[in-house]
Amino acid sequence: MTTMIDMAIPQIARELRLDGAQVEATVGLLDDGATVPFIARYRKESTGSLDEVAISSIRDRLAQLRELAERREAILASLQKQGLLSEELRKAVESAETMTVLEDTYLPYRPKRRTRAAIARERGLEPLASRLWLQRDFDVNRAAAEYVNPQAGVENTKAALSGARDIIAEWVSEDSTARREIRELFWSQGVIWAKVTSGKDAEATKYRDYFDWQEPIASAPSHRILAVLRGEKESLLSVRIAPPASAATAILERLFASGETEAAEQVRQSIRERYKALLESAMETEVRKAARVRAEDTAIRVFADNLRELLLAPALGQKNTLALDPGFRSGCKLVCLDRQGHLLHHDTVYPLLGERGEEEAASKIRVLCDQYHVEAIAVGNGTGGRETEAFLRALELDPQIAVIMVNESGASVYSASEAARTEFPDHDITVRGAVSIGRRLMDPLAELVKIDPKSIGVGQYQHDVDQKALKQRLDDVVISCVNQVGVELNTASPELLSYVSGLGPRLANAIVEYRSRNGPFASRNALEKVPRLGPKAFEQAAGFLRISGGAQPLDASAVHPESYPVVAAIANDLGRSVEQLLGDASIAGQIDPSRYVNDRVGLPTLHDIVEELARPGRDPRQEFEPFDFAAGIHRIEDLTAGMKLPGVITNVTGFGAFVDVGVHQDGLVHISQMANGFVSNPSDVVKVQQRVWVTVLEVDLERKRIALSLK
């Protein structure tokens, strides 16, 4: 018997332009509980070396087809129950490849509420409608007179014809060919337009660009669609989507009323009377939903791309760090962290409150730098950040101590979170926030996973999009980044561990609890002693977890424990220990990988093993390099048109990119100012965390807006 999976595999292969065997193997692994990172990294032989993007696409399309299959079964059951399931209709339902086609097929048979057409049927007017529908040459009024029945609500021939036209209009609006052609018209000639709601001009100021706006729906960019839909949701804008009505009725008349008889004229009249109420209304709802989904998909993709760049930002690494969360009157919260990010000391200094505060802060910081062997100072880029940075640079500390500005977006969210309260139950949110700033410098990925990605500040209309789809996509990005970098098993937080392939929050907490009771894990295999962590979870997670300095040197690498025997065989053949192989880039030229192929390990994995042995535990992130903003530029008031400044991209959207130039207010490089040539997608030009030089075009002090150019 052919199953849904049997039918889905060739369809997915065709749509994604993949080999059917690749898709089949991937589906099998996914259904067996394997994660996307695990399949991409450790099951290349099965999938033909598909990457995470392809595997995720297979997973997502499979989910859509399963949803389609469930809906198809529900429709077949409904038709069977109604006694309407002919063999022809069954074939039409079973052959529908999209949800739209499936619903169009079912629409004429779907149980309906009491419509005008339903009332006309109750009054016995369907035979008249059927006769008109055939458009033969007969006296329409004489035929309609036969259906006059005041007791049934049909007072005269006019009422009879009107009811018959209601039935015809419903037939037209439910016809699958008509719906397909009108749908295509909406996308080819449809216009989305917005107008300010009457009397809301003052309240809707932020939407003034859309007070009287229109644009072809096919080309309207994501951010504008989401903007007007948000304005509509707030009752500040009215929004419509439609093609020219004349073009639509012309299509319908071509399809259904091409004759010159009186009956044909009744069909044409039906189309003109009821097109807007029935088919246009239904298609607008459908196209509006599709346009929103398309816009949301774009916004989610932009957010995901930005998040990936942010999570994979270069890490300073394990350094004794002094971190400052700047402030003026409330002072700067100061913390000292050891190389593992543990809090050693906290205090408050007031370097921005006059000479006395500056002297006391200077003395305190010098002492702390010596006492805790500080190797780097992290300064949050919030209010007072640039002034605090200038103060620190003037202290003439050890030149080996780097003073680095840190983007603190989301630090306050973490400081008020349950995770922060659990870790620091005896400290307030100011201490926790400063700790987060310091840790973010040491390892952005490990710290940012503790925060809801929506709070990090790299999105576009993230609160307006489908939250389930957004969470799925962002979780995919976080999981991908965490597993790409790898996680130190003996120091990782439960939040970081929860994103490791095969674990999740429950097992992550179990690992931390076991580690707290029994001390550091001596080996990866010791994970199997953790309660509820079974063989499957171990298989999925082990290769992404690192143990530095353990008895098994391969535990510090990305080589999976299932491949340890292969490495041992290679070492034995070369007359060396496994430890001696690590870090030796010449191994690739000394062995023939094909000699070590077996039923579990193929050539793709062997090539990965050799590469990993050459650079064990390699961090895929770029090397950390300090960045300095322009000296003397601390506030927006310090900017003037024409200045050229260094900056850092903080967010990329559909309409441009935001740049931090060190004044606590990001400037916008509009898409039109990103290059000398045409730019269709800002992310093709810049990425989050990229360092750039920009020219100030305009400074609007009243609205706190900065216009910049990359040209």
N, C-alpha and C positions, 0 to 999 in steps of 0.2 A: 504493500500500500504506500502511495506517495505521500510523504509528510510535508508539513509547511516548510521545514528546514530544507528538504530536498528541492523544493521549488525556489526557496529564497537564495540558496547558494549561487546558482547560475545567474540569477537576476543581479545580485550584489556584485558578482565578478564582472558582469557586463557593464554595470553602471560605474564601477570604480576602475574599470580597465585592469583587472587583476586576473591571474590564473585561478581557475576554479578550485584546484588543489590547495592553493594558498588560502583561499577563503574558507574552504571546508576544514582545514587544519586549525585555522584561527578560531572559527566558530566552536570547534570541539574543545579547544583549550579554554576559551571563555566560559563555555557551559560547564566545564570541569572546575571552575573557580579560579582560574589563573588570572592575574592582573595584567593590565596593559604593559607596565614597565617590565614585568617578569618575562612576558612573551617576547617583547622586543629585544631584551638583553640575553636571555638564556634559552630561547627556543627558536633560534634562527633556522636551524635545520628543518623544523616542521613547517615554518611559514615562508621559507624562501627569503629570509632576512627582511621581512616587512618592518617598517619603522613604526613608532608610536602613532603617528598621524594616520597611517593606513589602518592600523589595528583599531584605533578609536573610531574611524569611519565605518569599519565593518561592524563594530559593536553597536554604534548608533543606528545604522541602517537596519540591522537585524531587529533592533527594538522597534523601529517604525513598522517593519513588515509583520512583526508579531502583533502589534496593535491593530494593523490592517486585517490580519487573519482573524483576530478576536471579533472585530466589528463585522466582518463578512459572515462569521458564524451566527452572530446575533441577528443579522438581517435575514439570513436564510431561515432561521428559526421563526422569526416574525412572519415572513411570507408563508411558511408552512402552516403556522397557526391560523392565518387568515384564509387559508385555502387558495392562495394565489400563485403558488410555486409551480409554474410550468417548467418544462425541460429547457425551453429557450431562455426563460428568465434566470434559471439556475446557472446556465452557461455564462450569461451576461454578468451576473454577480461574481462568479468564480474567476472570470477573466479580467476583472477590474484591477489594474495595477497601482492605482493611486486612490487615496481616500476621497478625493474630489469626484473621480469617475464613479466610484462605488456609491457615494451619496446621491449623485445625479441619477444613477440607475434605480435606486430605491425610492427616490422622491415621489413619483406618481403613486406609489403603493403605501407610503408611510401614513399611519393613522393621523387624521387631521383634526384640528379644532373646527368649530362651526364657522366656516368662511362664507362669503357671498355666493361662491360656486356651490357650496354644500347646501345652502338654503334654496338655491335655484333647483338643485336636484330633488330636494324634498318636495318642491312644488311641481315636479313632474316635467321639467323643461329639458332634461338631458336628450331625449329623442329629437327635439327641435334643434338643439346645439349640434347633434351629430349630423343632421340633415344640412344645416348651414355649413358645417365643416367640409362637406364634400364639394361645396361651391358649384353645384349644378344649376342649370337655368330653370328657375321656377319663381312663382309669385311669393315673395317672402312674407308679405303682410297677410295674404290668404292662409299660408301655412301657419303663421303665428296665431291667427284667430282661432285655430283648432285647440290651442292650449290656454285660452282665456278661461279662468276659473276663479271668480272672486272669493269663493270659500277657501281656496288654497293660497290666496294672496296675489293672484295674477289678475289684475283688474281689467287689463286691456292688452291689445297687441303690442303696444309700446313696452309694457312691463314684461310681456313674454319674451320679446326680442332682447331686452336689457338683461334678463336673467340668463338667456342662452349665451349672450356675449360674455357674461361672467364665467360661465363654464368653459367657453372657448379660451378666454384669457388664462385660465388656470392650466389648460392643456398646453398652451403656448409656453407659459412660464416654467412648466415642468418638463418640457421636451429637452432631452440631453443634447441634441444638436444645437438648439437655440441657446441653451445655457453655455455651451462651449464657444459659440461664435460671439455672443455678447460678452463673455468673459475675456476673450481675446481683444474685443473692441475696448473694453475698460483699460486693458494694459497698453494698447497701442495708441488710443486717443483720449484716454481718461485724464482728467485734471483734478488735482487736489487743491481746494481753495479754502482759505480761512478768512473770517471777518471778526472784528471785535464785537463782543456781545453788547447789545444796545445798553447804553448807560454805564458801561464798565471801563470807559477810556482811561480814567485816572487810575483805577485799581489794576488795570492790565498793562501798565507802563512797560514792564519787563518783556512783554510780547509785542511791543509796538512795531517791530519789523513784520508782524503777521496781521496787522489790523486790516489790510486789504491786499492779500497775497494769493498767488496761484502759481502752480508749477505742474508740468506733466508728471503723473504718478510714477511712470516707468523710470524717470531719471531723478526724481526728488531724493536727495541724500538722506541718509539715516537720521542725522542729528536734527534736520528740519522737520521730518515726519514726527519724530518723538517730541519735538518742541511743541508743535501745534496740537498734538494729541494730549499733551500735558495741559496746555492752555484750555482745551475743551473740557478735560476732566475737572479743572478748577472753575468751570463755568465762565471763563473769561473770553473764550473764542468759540465761534461756531464753525464747524468743519464739514465739508462735503467732498465726495469723490464721485465723479460721473463723466462719461463721454458725452458728446452732443446727442441729444435725444433724437434728432432727425436721422442721424446715422444709425442709431439702434433700431428705430422703427422701420427704416429702409431694409435692414437685414431681415427683420421678422416678416415683413411683407413679402420679401423675395422668397422666404422659406415657406410661408403658409398662405399667402393671398395673392397669387399671381394672375388670377382670372379677372374677367370683366363682368361677371354676373352680379345680381343683387346680393346673393349669398356671399360672394367674395368680398363685396363692400362691407357686409356685416362683420366679416372676419377682420378686415382692415380697421373698421371702427373699434372693434374689441381691442385690437393691439394698441391703437392710439389712446383709448380711454384708460387702459389698465397697465400699460407698460411701466410707468413710473411707480405705481403702487405695488406691483408684483415683481417683475423681473429686475427693474432698476434697483429697487430697494434691496432685494435679495442679493444681487450682485455687488452692490455697494458694501453691504455687510461683509460679504465674502472677501472682496478685494481689500477692504479696510483691514480686515484681520490678517490677510496675507501680507499687506504692506507693513503692518505693524510687526509681524513676525520677521519679515526681511530686515526691517530697520533694527529690531532687537538683536537679530543674529549678527548684524554688522557691529552694533554697539558692544555686544558680548565678546566678539572676536577682538575688537580694539582693546577692550579691558583685559582680555586674556593675554594678548601680545605684550601690553604694557606691564602686566603683573609678572610675566616670565622674565622680562628684562630686569625688573626691580629685584625679584627673588634671586636672580643669578648675578647680581651686582658683585664686584670684587670684594672679598673679605680681607680685613686687616690681618686676621689670624689671632692666635692666642698671645695676647700682650697684656701686661699689667696696665690697666686703663683707669684714668680719672675722667669722670663724665660730669658735665654741667648742664642742668636744665635752666636756661637763663630767665631772668626776671628783673624788673626795676625795683619797685617798692617792696615787693615780697622777697626780693633777693634771689640768688642763684642757688638752687639745690645742688649739692655736690656729693658724689659718691666715688669710692675707690673700689675697683674690682680686681680680683686676681686673674690669672691667665685662663682660668676655666669659667670666668664670669661670676664668681661668687662674691657677694657683698662683704667687704672688709670694714668699711667705715662710711659714715654719712655725716653731713654738716650743711650749714647754710652760710653763704658769704654774700657781701653786699658791695661788689666792686663798682656798681653803677649809681651809688648813692653818696656821692661826695668824696672828698679826699680821705677822710678818716676810714670810711668803708673800703676804699680802694687799697689803703695801706694794710688794713687788717686782712683783707682777702689775699693780697700779695704774699704776706708773711705766711698765712695758713697754707696756701697752695704750694709754696716752696718747700715747706716742712713735709707736707704730705707726699710730694713727689719724691723726696729722699726716703721717707719712712716706708713707702710702699713700692719703691723702685719703679715708678711710673714710666712707661715706655710710650704712651700716647694719651692725648687729651681729646675727648669728644665733646663738641659743643652743639647743643640743639639749635636748629635754625629758626626757632620761633622768635617772639618778641624779645628784643635785646640781644639776639644771638650775635649779630655782627659787632656790636659794641663790646660784648664779652670776649669775642675772638680778638679784637684789637687790644683789649686790656691784657689778655694772656700773651700775645706776641710781644708786647712791650716789657714783659717781665724778664726777658733774656734768660729763659730757662735753658737747661741742657739742650743744645741743638739737635740731639738725637731724639728728643721728645717732640713728636709731630702734633701740631694743633689742627684738628680736622672738624669742619662743619658737617653735621649729620642731619639728614632730613628726618624730622621727628613726627611726621604724619602718622597718626594712629597710636602714638606712644601713650596719649591720655586714655585711649580706649583700652589698651592693655592694662594700664595702671589701675583701672577700675574694674577689671575683669575678675572672674572667679579664680582663674589660673594665677593671677598676681596675688590675690588675697591668700590663696593656699600657700604660695611660696614665701610670701612676706606678711604673715598675719600680724606681726607687731610693728609694721611700718605703714605710714600713710601713703596716699597716692603720689605725693611729690617725690618721695624716695623711690617708689616703684617706677615712676616715669623717668627719672634720671638713670636708673639701672638699665631700663630698656634702651635709652639713647646710647649708653656705653656698649651694651651687648650688640646693638645694631651695627656699630662700627666694627666690632670684632667678627661678627658673622651675621650679615643681614638675613639670610635664609632662616637660620635657626631662631631668630627673634621674630621675624615677620609672620611665621606660621602660627604664632600665638594670637594673631589678630584676625578678625573677620576681614577677608580681602576687600569687602566693600568699604571698609573704613580707612583704607590705605591712601586713597585719594588719587588713583590713576585710572578712574573710570569715566564713562560718558553716559549720562542718564541711567546709571546703574540701578537706581531705585524705581525706575519706570518699566524695566524689562521683566520678562517672565523669570521669577525668582528661582524656580526649580531648574530651569535651563541654565541660568547664570551660575547657580551653585555647582551644577554638574561640570560646567566648563572650567570654572575656577578651581574646583577640587582636582580636576584632571591636571591643570597646570601646576598646582602645588605638589601633587603626587609625582608628576614627571620631574620637577626640579629637585625635590628631596631625594628621589632615587637616583637621579643622574649624578648628584654630588656625593651621595653616600652619607651615612649617619654613624657617628661614633657611639657605639652601644653603651659604653660605661659612663658617658657624660650627658647624653641627649635628654632633653626634657620629654615628658609624656606627650606634649603637643607635637613635637617634632617626630617622635617615634610613631605617633598615630598615623602619619602619612607614609610610613614605610610599607612597601608592597606586602599585602597579606596580613597586616596587623590590625589597625583601627584603634579607636580609643580604649576599648576594654582590654585588649592584650597589651597595649602600650602601658596602661596603668599597672597591669599585672607584672610587666617586666621591671618597672621602676620600683614597685613594692618588693619584688624578689631581690633586686639589686640593693635596696636599703637594708634588707634583713641579712643578706648573705655576703655582701661586699661585691666588688667588681666581678664581672664575668671573666673567667680565665680563658674561655674559648667560645667560638660560635656554637659548638655542640652543647655547651652548658645551657643554652636557651631551651633545650628540650626538657629541662627540669622545671621550667616556669609552668605553673598550673594553667590548664586550658590551652596551652600552646602546643597544638598537635603537629604531626608530620607535614600536613599540607601547609599550614602557616609557616613552619620552619623552612620548607622548600621555597615558598614564595619570598620570604624575607631575608634569609641568611646572606645571600650575595650582596645585599645592599647595606648590611651592617658591618662596621669595622671595629676591630679590637687592636689597638696599637700596643706593641710591646708584649704580646702574649706568647705562649709556648709555641703556637702554630703560626709561623710568619705569614702564611697566606690569609690568615684571618684579618690582616690589615689591608687586604687588596680586594678587588672586585671579582676575583676568581671564586666561583661558587663551590661550596664544599663537595658537591657531587663530582667535581672535576679535579679534586685533590689527587686522586690516584694517577691521573694523566700527568700532572705536574711532577709527581714523584717518579714516574717512569722516565720523563724527560731528564730529570736531574740524575737519575741512575745511569742513563745512557751517556750522559756527558761527564760522569764521574765527579759530580759535585753535589753539594747539599742544596735543598730547596732554598734555604736562606741565601746561598751564594748566587742563585739565579735572579733574585729580586734586584731590580735596578740595572741589570746587564742588558743593554740595548743590542748587544751583538748576538743574542740567542737566535734571532730570526735567521741569521746566516749560517747557523751551526746545526740546524735540525731540518728534517723533512716532515712537516706537519702531517702529511697524509699517512705516515707510519703509525700515528696514534689515533686514527679514526676508529671508533667502535660504535656499538648500537646506541649509545647515549650521547656521544660527543662526535660531531662532524667537523668539517673544515671551517665553517664560519666561526664556530665556538673556539676552535684551536687557534685561529688567527687572533681572536679577541684575547685569548689566554697569553699568547706570545707578546702581544702589545701591552697587556697589563703587567706582565713580568718585567718588561723594559721600564715601565713607569708605574710602579704599584701605588694604588690609592690616589692616583692623580686627581687633583681638583680641577674640574673642567672650566671653572670660572677664571676670568682674566686676572692678571697680577694687579694687586692694589697699588694705585698711584694717588698721592695726595692732590687735592685741587684747591687753588686759591682764587677767591673772588677779587675783583678790582679793589685796590687800596683806596680808602677814603669814601667809598660808596656804601653807605649803610642804610639810607632811607630813600623812599621814593622821591623825596624833595631834592635829593642829590643828583637826580638824573636830568639830563637835558637832551633835546633832539640832536642827533648827529653823533652821540657818543658811541664808541665801539667797545664792547665789554665781553669778558668771558662769562659763560653761563653753563648751566646743566639742564638738560631736558627733564622736566618732572612729569609731564603728561602729554600723550599724543591723542588727539581726537580726530573726528572726521573733517573738521574745519580748520585744523592747524595744530600747533604744538605750544605748550606752556614752558617757559624757561625761567629758572631761578637765577637772577643776576646778583643776589645777595642783599635785597632790600625788603625782605619779608613780604613781598607781593610779586607773584609770578607775572611775567609779561607774556603776551600772546604774539606768536609768529603766525599770522593768518596764512592759510594755504596759498594765497596769491603772493606771499612774500617769502616762500620757501626756496624758490629757485628761479633762475631766469627763464626757464622753459615752463611748459604746462605740467602741473602736478595733479594727478587724479586721487592719489592716496598719500596723505602725510607720512604714514608709516613706511613708505618706500624711500623716504628721504632721511628721516631721523628715528631714533629709538629712545625710550626712557633711559635715563642715566648717561646718555651721550653728552660729551662735552663739546660746546660750540662757541663760536664768536658771533655776536649779534650787534646790529646797529639799532639804536633807539630812534624810532620814527616819531612818536608822540607820547606825551605824558599827560594824562587827565587826572589831576590831583583831586578834583571833586568826587569823581567816581572811582578813584584809585585804580586806574587802568593804564597799562603800559603797552604800547604797540611797538613791536620789534620786527626786524627783518634779518633773514639769513643771506640775502643777496650781497 
